[in-house]
Amino acid sequence: MNTTRLVYRLENASNQRGVYTGGGYGVINEWLYEKTGSKNCAKHPTPSEDSLLTKNCNEANIAPFGGFWRFGFKSMAQLRAWFFDDTILDMLANEGIVFTVYEVTDEKEFIDGNAQIVFHGDCHIEANRKLSVSPKRLNDDLKSDDDVKAAIELGLTN
């Protein structure tokens, strides 16, 4: 049985690369260091440090590093647990990052973790993109999953 799920992601508007791609995004790492004194944080586990994600990937016999796998969040609560400071969303918006929502319809293409999810890159295409707006909107009117669903229904743009 296929279930439609939404994936929330912060990514570069021009190339759809995630903010942590390739060992870290400079602005994110600087912000983390300033806020926590470390570039690693319990709120930001690597995929291998996320025990549920590791368990589920092992059970599905997939290695989500590189290739076609992308990372995101299954809810606004999960995303805001990572991006808990509104100032980082403003900084990311100024760096060309957008808040994007993808629709994933095949459960085999979506793996849950405690702090993040992984989804197959085939789902990371224009046809599955349901919303793409400035992350500054998360500070204003996109605060819950219901807000995001309403924005998609309304066809919200930046």
Secondary structure by P-SEA (a helix, b strand, c coil): cbbbbbbbbbcccccccccccccccaaaaaaaaaaccccccccccccccaaaaaaaaaaaccccccccbbbbbccaaaaaaaaccaaaaaaaaaacccbbbbbbcccccccccccbbbbbccccccccccccccccccccccccaaaaaaaaaacccc
